[in-house]
Amino acid sequence: MSQELDTSIDQGEEEIAAIREVRHRISEQFGHDPYRLVAHLIELQKEHPEKLVSAPEEEVVGKTTTE
């Protein structure tokens, strides 16, 4: 294994560790309760509807098709 590949693997592991740390801190803010987190996110959506990006129509859950 080359040193360049080792470096990229180490960098990837560091990035994953950083992401996990941020996710843990966010979870901690809501008592590790996913329902509280989702409720908070829903409130943010209501406060800032202009920031929402609609899902493509074919990806909308529960969409019925008449073919």
Biopython code that builds the backbone (N, CA, C, O; Angstrom):
import numpy as np
from Bio.PDB.StructureBuilder import StructureBuilder

atoms = [
    (1, "MET", "N", (0.847, -1.174, 0.000)),
    (1, "MET", "CA", (0.000, 0.000, 0.000)),
    (1, "MET", "C", (0.891, 1.235, 0.000)),
    (1, "MET", "O", (1.813, 1.327, 0.811)),
    (2, "SER", "N", (0.637, 2.174, -0.885)),
    (2, "SER", "CA", (1.480, 3.351, -0.981)),
    (2, "SER", "C", (1.159, 4.325, 0.143)),
    (2, "SER", "O", (0.085, 4.271, 0.741)),
    (3, "GLN", "N", (2.100, 5.210, 0.419)),
    (3, "GLN", "CA", (1.906, 6.195, 1.483)),
    (3, "GLN", "C", (0.777, 7.154, 1.119)),
    (3, "GLN", "O", (0.047, 7.613, 1.998)),
    (4, "GLU", "N", (0.629, 7.460, -0.165)),
    (4, "GLU", "CA", (-0.440, 8.358, -0.606)),
    (4, "GLU", "C", (-1.805, 7.762, -0.285)),
    (4, "GLU", "O", (-2.695, 8.478, 0.173)),
    (5, "LEU", "N", (-1.982, 6.478, -0.515)),
    (5, "LEU", "CA", (-3.239, 5.805, -0.214)),
    (5, "LEU", "C", (-3.471, 5.783, 1.295)),
    (5, "LEU", "O", (-4.595, 6.008, 1.745)),
    (6, "ASP", "N", (-2.431, 5.515, 2.082)),
    (6, "ASP", "CA", (-2.551, 5.538, 3.540)),
    (6, "ASP", "C", (-3.017, 6.899, 4.018)),
    (6, "ASP", "O", (-3.870, 6.985, 4.902)),
    (7, "THR", "N", (-2.477, 7.951, 3.455)),
    (7, "THR", "CA", (-2.843, 9.309, 3.844)),
    (7, "THR", "C", (-4.305, 9.581, 3.543)),
    (7, "THR", "O", (-5.000, 10.183, 4.361)),
    (8, "SER", "N", (-4.789, 9.144, 2.370)),
    (8, "SER", "CA", (-6.189, 9.393, 2.026)),
    (8, "SER", "C", (-7.119, 8.587, 2.926)),
    (8, "SER", "O", (-8.204, 9.060, 3.262)),
    (9, "ILE", "N", (-6.721, 7.392, 3.320)),
    (9, "ILE", "CA", (-7.541, 6.593, 4.232)),
    (9, "ILE", "C", (-7.597, 7.276, 5.588)),
    (9, "ILE", "O", (-8.669, 7.385, 6.182)),
    (10, "ASP", "N", (-6.442, 7.744, 6.090)),
    (10, "ASP", "CA", (-6.408, 8.455, 7.370)),
    (10, "ASP", "C", (-7.270, 9.708, 7.308)),
    (10, "ASP", "O", (-8.009, 9.999, 8.247)),
    (11, "GLN", "N", (-7.180, 10.452, 6.205)),
    (11, "GLN", "CA", (-7.974, 11.664, 6.032)),
    (11, "GLN", "C", (-9.457, 11.318, 6.036)),
    (11, "GLN", "O", (-10.255, 12.020, 6.657)),
    (12, "GLY", "N", (-9.832, 10.252, 5.355)),
    (12, "GLY", "CA", (-11.232, 9.830, 5.322)),
    (12, "GLY", "C", (-11.731, 9.448, 6.699)),
    (12, "GLY", "O", (-12.855, 9.788, 7.068)),
    (13, "GLU", "N", (-10.910, 8.744, 7.465)),
    (13, "GLU", "CA", (-11.302, 8.357, 8.818)),
    (13, "GLU", "C", (-11.473, 9.581, 9.706)),
    (13, "GLU", "O", (-12.386, 9.625, 10.531)),
    (14, "GLU", "N", (-10.597, 10.586, 9.542)),
    (14, "GLU", "CA", (-10.714, 11.822, 10.318)),
    (14, "GLU", "C", (-12.003, 12.558, 9.968)),
    (14, "GLU", "O", (-12.681, 13.082, 10.852)),
    (15, "GLU", "N", (-12.341, 12.597, 8.689)),
    (15, "GLU", "CA", (-13.571, 13.271, 8.266)),
    (15, "GLU", "C", (-14.797, 12.561, 8.820)),
    (15, "GLU", "O", (-15.741, 13.209, 9.274)),
    (16, "ILE", "N", (-14.787, 11.238, 8.784)),
    (16, "ILE", "CA", (-15.911, 10.476, 9.338)),
    (16, "ILE", "C", (-16.030, 10.718, 10.829)),
    (16, "ILE", "O", (-17.136, 10.892, 11.340)),
    (17, "ALA", "N", (-14.911, 10.732, 11.533)),
    (17, "ALA", "CA", (-14.928, 10.994, 12.977)),
    (17, "ALA", "C", (-15.488, 12.379, 13.265)),
    (17, "ALA", "O", (-16.241, 12.550, 14.223)),
    (18, "ALA", "N", (-15.134, 13.369, 12.455)),
    (18, "ALA", "CA", (-15.640, 14.727, 12.645)),
    (18, "ALA", "C", (-17.152, 14.777, 12.418)),
    (18, "ALA", "O", (-17.873, 15.434, 13.169)),
    (19, "ILE", "N", (-17.622, 14.091, 11.398)),
    (19, "ILE", "CA", (-19.064, 14.046, 11.116)),
    (19, "ILE", "C", (-19.805, 13.372, 12.265)),
    (19, "ILE", "O", (-20.856, 13.847, 12.694)),
    (20, "ARG", "N", (-19.263, 12.276, 12.758)),
    (20, "ARG", "CA", (-19.905, 11.581, 13.885)),
    (20, "ARG", "C", (-19.965, 12.459, 15.129)),
    (20, "ARG", "O", (-20.952, 12.426, 15.864)),
    (21, "GLU", "N", (-18.916, 13.242, 15.368)),
    (21, "GLU", "CA", (-18.896, 14.144, 16.522)),
    (21, "GLU", "C", (-19.995, 15.197, 16.411)),
    (21, "GLU", "O", (-20.697, 15.474, 17.383)),
    (22, "VAL", "N", (-20.140, 15.775, 15.236)),
    (22, "VAL", "CA", (-21.191, 16.781, 15.022)),
    (22, "VAL", "C", (-22.567, 16.154, 15.198)),
    (22, "VAL", "O", (-23.441, 16.737, 15.840)),
    (23, "ARG", "N", (-22.760, 14.970, 14.630)),
    (23, "ARG", "CA", (-24.050, 14.278, 14.771)),
    (23, "ARG", "C", (-24.350, 13.991, 16.235)),
    (23, "ARG", "O", (-25.494, 14.114, 16.670)),
    (24, "HIS", "N", (-23.327, 13.610, 16.996)),
    (24, "HIS", "CA", (-23.519, 13.321, 18.415)),
    (24, "HIS", "C", (-23.915, 14.594, 19.172)),
    (24, "HIS", "O", (-24.802, 14.559, 20.025)),
    (25, "ARG", "N", (-23.256, 15.714, 18.859)),
    (25, "ARG", "CA", (-23.594, 16.973, 19.545)),
    (25, "ARG", "C", (-25.020, 17.412, 19.221)),
    (25, "ARG", "O", (-25.738, 17.891, 20.100)),
    (26, "ILE", "N", (-25.430, 17.252, 17.970)),
    (26, "ILE", "CA", (-26.808, 17.598, 17.596)),
    (26, "ILE", "C", (-27.781, 16.699, 18.345)),
    (26, "ILE", "O", (-28.770, 17.181, 18.898)),
    (27, "SER", "N", (-27.514, 15.402, 18.368)),
    (27, "SER", "CA", (-28.371, 14.457, 19.077)),
    (27, "SER", "C", (-28.448, 14.803, 20.557)),
    (27, "SER", "O", (-29.515, 14.725, 21.164)),
    (28, "GLU", "N", (-27.325, 15.180, 21.127)),
    (28, "GLU", "CA", (-27.256, 15.521, 22.548)),
    (28, "GLU", "C", (-28.143, 16.723, 22.872)),
    (28, "GLU", "O", (-28.745, 16.774, 23.944)),
    (29, "GLN", "N", (-28.228, 17.688, 21.956)),
    (29, "GLN", "CA", (-29.062, 18.880, 22.158)),
    (29, "GLN", "C", (-30.529, 18.511, 22.347)),
    (29, "GLN", "O", (-31.286, 19.263, 22.960)),
    (30, "PHE", "N", (-30.925, 17.369, 21.830)),
    (30, "PHE", "CA", (-32.318, 16.940, 21.897)),
    (30, "PHE", "C", (-32.484, 15.707, 22.774)),
    (30, "PHE", "O", (-33.427, 14.933, 22.606)),
    (31, "GLY", "N", (-31.554, 15.533, 23.714)),
    (31, "GLY", "CA", (-31.641, 14.416, 24.652)),
    (31, "GLY", "C", (-31.576, 13.062, 23.965)),
    (31, "GLY", "O", (-32.128, 12.085, 24.472)),
    (32, "HIS", "N", (-30.912, 12.990, 22.825)),
    (32, "HIS", "CA", (-30.800, 11.751, 22.036)),
    (32, "HIS", "C", (-32.177, 11.186, 21.698)),
    (32, "HIS", "O", (-32.353, 9.974, 21.575)),
    (33, "ASP", "N", (-33.151, 12.091, 21.549)),
    (33, "ASP", "CA", (-34.532, 11.708, 21.230)),
    (33, "ASP", "C", (-34.820, 12.106, 19.782)),
    (33, "ASP", "O", (-34.980, 13.292, 19.493)),
    (34, "PRO", "N", (-34.889, 11.135, 18.869)),
    (34, "PRO", "CA", (-35.100, 11.481, 17.460)),
    (34, "PRO", "C", (-36.433, 12.186, 17.212)),
    (34, "PRO", "O", (-36.542, 12.977, 16.275)),
    (35, "TYR", "N", (-37.441, 11.914, 18.028)),
    (35, "TYR", "CA", (-38.735, 12.577, 17.850)),
    (35, "TYR", "C", (-38.627, 14.074, 18.147)),
    (35, "TYR", "O", (-39.235, 14.890, 17.454)),
    (36, "ARG", "N", (-37.858, 14.433, 19.169)),
    (36, "ARG", "CA", (-37.646, 15.856, 19.481)),
    (36, "ARG", "C", (-36.867, 16.533, 18.364)),
    (36, "ARG", "O", (-37.166, 17.672, 18.002)),
    (37, "LEU", "N", (-35.873, 15.848, 17.814)),
    (37, "LEU", "CA", (-35.088, 16.411, 16.719)),
    (37, "LEU", "C", (-35.976, 16.653, 15.498)),
    (37, "LEU", "O", (-35.928, 17.724, 14.893)),
    (38, "VAL", "N", (-36.775, 15.668, 15.145)),
    (38, "VAL", "CA", (-37.657, 15.816, 13.974)),
    (38, "VAL", "C", (-38.670, 16.935, 14.206)),
    (38, "VAL", "O", (-38.951, 17.710, 13.292)),
    (39, "ALA", "N", (-39.223, 17.028, 15.417)),
    (39, "ALA", "CA", (-40.168, 18.108, 15.728)),
    (39, "ALA", "C", (-39.488, 19.468, 15.540)),
    (39, "ALA", "O", (-40.094, 20.397, 15.006)),
    (40, "HIS", "N", (-38.249, 19.583, 15.973)),
    (40, "HIS", "CA", (-37.497, 20.822, 15.805)),
    (40, "HIS", "C", (-37.300, 21.127, 14.319)),
    (40, "HIS", "O", (-37.481, 22.267, 13.889)),
    (41, "LEU", "N", (-36.932, 20.121, 13.542)),
    (41, "LEU", "CA", (-36.724, 20.328, 12.109)),
    (41, "LEU", "C", (-38.012, 20.733, 11.397)),
    (41, "LEU", "O", (-37.986, 21.553, 10.479)),
    (42, "ILE", "N", (-39.123, 20.166, 11.814)),
    (42, "ILE", "CA", (-40.422, 20.547, 11.228)),
    (42, "ILE", "C", (-40.729, 22.006, 11.532)),
    (42, "ILE", "O", (-41.223, 22.730, 10.667)),
    (43, "GLU", "N", (-40.438, 22.444, 12.762)),
    (43, "GLU", "CA", (-40.647, 23.855, 13.121)),
    (43, "GLU", "C", (-39.761, 24.770, 12.273)),
    (43, "GLU", "O", (-40.205, 25.825, 11.821)),
    (44, "LEU", "N", (-38.520, 24.366, 12.061)),
    (44, "LEU", "CA", (-37.630, 25.170, 11.217)),
    (44, "LEU", "C", (-38.171, 25.265, 9.793)),
    (44, "LEU", "O", (-38.073, 26.317, 9.161)),
    (45, "GLN", "N", (-38.738, 24.174, 9.286)),
    (45, "GLN", "CA", (-39.320, 24.197, 7.943)),
    (45, "GLN", "C", (-40.471, 25.191, 7.878)),
    (45, "GLN", "O", (-40.619, 25.913, 6.893)),
    (46, "LYS", "N", (-41.283, 25.226, 8.924)),
    (46, "LYS", "CA", (-42.417, 26.160, 8.953)),
    (46, "LYS", "C", (-41.940, 27.606, 9.003)),
    (46, "LYS", "O", (-42.549, 28.489, 8.398)),
    (47, "GLU", "N", (-40.836, 27.846, 9.735)),
    (47, "GLU", "CA", (-40.308, 29.198, 9.876)),
    (47, "GLU", "C", (-39.593, 29.677, 8.613)),
    (47, "GLU", "O", (-39.538, 30.878, 8.349)),
    (48, "HIS", "N", (-39.050, 28.749, 7.837)),
    (48, "HIS", "CA", (-38.257, 29.117, 6.668)),
    (48, "HIS", "C", (-38.647, 28.298, 5.431)),
    (48, "HIS", "O", (-37.815, 27.572, 4.887)),
    (49, "PRO", "N", (-39.898, 28.407, 4.985)),
    (49, "PRO", "CA", (-40.325, 27.603, 3.834)),
    (49, "PRO", "C", (-39.562, 27.951, 2.558)),
    (49, "PRO", "O", (-39.479, 27.127, 1.647)),
    (50, "GLU", "N", (-39.010, 29.146, 2.480)),
    (50, "GLU", "CA", (-38.272, 29.557, 1.292)),
    (50, "GLU", "C", (-36.967, 28.778, 1.117)),
    (50, "GLU", "O", (-36.380, 28.786, 0.035)),
    (51, "LYS", "N", (-36.518, 28.113, 2.169)),
    (51, "LYS", "CA", (-35.267, 27.363, 2.097)),
    (51, "LYS", "C", (-35.474, 25.899, 1.733)),
    (51, "LYS", "O", (-34.501, 25.170, 1.544)),
    (52, "LEU", "N", (-36.715, 25.460, 1.632)),
    (52, "LEU", "CA", (-36.994, 24.064, 1.321)),
    (52, "LEU", "C", (-36.798, 23.798, -0.170)),
    (52, "LEU", "O", (-37.098, 24.642, -1.015)),
    (53, "VAL", "N", (-36.297, 22.625, -0.465)),
    (53, "VAL", "CA", (-36.138, 22.183, -1.844)),
    (53, "VAL", "C", (-37.080, 21.006, -2.031)),
    (53, "VAL", "O", (-36.974, 20.001, -1.329)),
    (54, "SER", "N", (-37.989, 21.129, -2.963)),
    (54, "SER", "CA", (-38.960, 20.066, -3.198)),
    (54, "SER", "C", (-38.286, 18.841, -3.794)),
    (54, "SER", "O", (-37.350, 18.949, -4.586)),
    (55, "ALA", "N", (-38.783, 17.670, -3.396)),
    (55, "ALA", "CA", (-38.279, 16.417, -3.953)),
    (55, "ALA", "C", (-38.803, 16.268, -5.374)),
    (55, "ALA", "O", (-39.900, 16.732, -5.686)),
    (56, "PRO", "N", (-38.024, 15.622, -6.236)),
    (56, "PRO", "CA", (-38.543, 15.339, -7.577)),
    (56, "PRO", "C", (-39.826, 14.528, -7.467)),
    (56, "PRO", "O", (-39.951, 13.679, -6.585)),
    (57, "GLU", "N", (-40.760, 14.779, -8.338)),
    (57, "GLU", "CA", (-42.075, 14.160, -8.256)),
    (57, "GLU", "C", (-42.022, 12.639, -8.182)),
    (57, "GLU", "O", (-42.814, 12.027, -7.465)),
    (58, "GLU", "N", (-41.098, 12.023, -8.915)),
    (58, "GLU", "CA", (-41.035, 10.561, -8.920)),
    (58, "GLU", "C", (-40.509, 9.995, -7.606)),
    (58, "GLU", "O", (-40.609, 8.791, -7.372)),
    (59, "GLU", "N", (-39.948, 10.847, -6.740)),
    (59, "GLU", "CA", (-39.423, 10.379, -5.456)),
    (59, "GLU", "C", (-40.367, 10.629, -4.290)),
    (59, "GLU", "O", (-40.057, 10.247, -3.161)),
    (60, "VAL", "N", (-41.496, 11.251, -4.531)),
    (60, "VAL", "CA", (-42.430, 11.570, -3.458)),
    (60, "VAL", "C", (-43.036, 10.270, -2.929)),
    (60, "VAL", "O", (-43.592, 9.480, -3.692)),
    (61, "VAL", "N", (-42.922, 10.057, -1.621)),
    (61, "VAL", "CA", (-43.414, 8.840, -0.989)),
    (61, "VAL", "C", (-44.939, 8.820, -1.041)),
    (61, "VAL", "O", (-45.594, 9.828, -0.777)),
    (62, "GLY", "N", (-45.485, 7.674, -1.382)),
    (62, "GLY", "CA", (-46.928, 7.512, -1.402)),
    (62, "GLY", "C", (-47.580, 8.040, -2.671)),
    (62, "GLY", "O", (-48.807, 8.061, -2.773)),
    (63, "LYS", "N", (-46.785, 8.461, -3.627)),
    (63, "LYS", "CA", (-47.334, 8.976, -4.868)),
    (63, "LYS", "C", (-48.027, 7.840, -5.617)),
    (63, "LYS", "O", (-47.468, 6.755, -5.773)),
    (64, "THR", "N", (-49.224, 8.097, -6.066)),
    (64, "THR", "CA", (-49.945, 7.097, -6.855)),
    (64, "THR", "C", (-49.824, 7.456, -8.324)),
    (64, "THR", "O", (-49.845, 8.628, -8.698)),
    (65, "THR", "N", (-49.701, 6.451, -9.131)),
    (65, "THR", "CA", (-49.613, 6.676, -10.574)),
    (65, "THR", "C", (-50.803, 6.031, -11.259)),
    (65, "THR", "O", (-51.309, 4.993, -10.833)),
    (66, "THR", "N", (-51.224, 6.661, -12.309)),
    (66, "THR", "CA", (-52.316, 6.103, -13.120)),
    (66, "THR", "C", (-51.757, 5.850, -14.503)),
    (66, "THR", "O", (-51.785, 6.723, -15.371)),
    (67, "GLU", "N", (-51.250, 4.649, -14.696)),
    (67, "GLU", "CA", (-50.662, 4.291, -15.989)),
    (67, "GLU", "C", (-51.533, 3.313, -16.713)),
    (67, "GLU", "O", (-51.202, 2.894, -17.822)),
]
sb = StructureBuilder()
sb.init_structure("model")
sb.init_model(0)
sb.init_chain("A")
sb.init_seg("    ")
for serial, (resi, resn, name, xyz) in enumerate(atoms, 1):
    if name == "N":
        sb.init_residue(resn, " ", resi, " ")
    sb.init_atom(name, np.array(xyz, "f"), 0.0, 1.0, " ", f" {name:<3s}", serial, name[0])
structure = sb.get_structure()
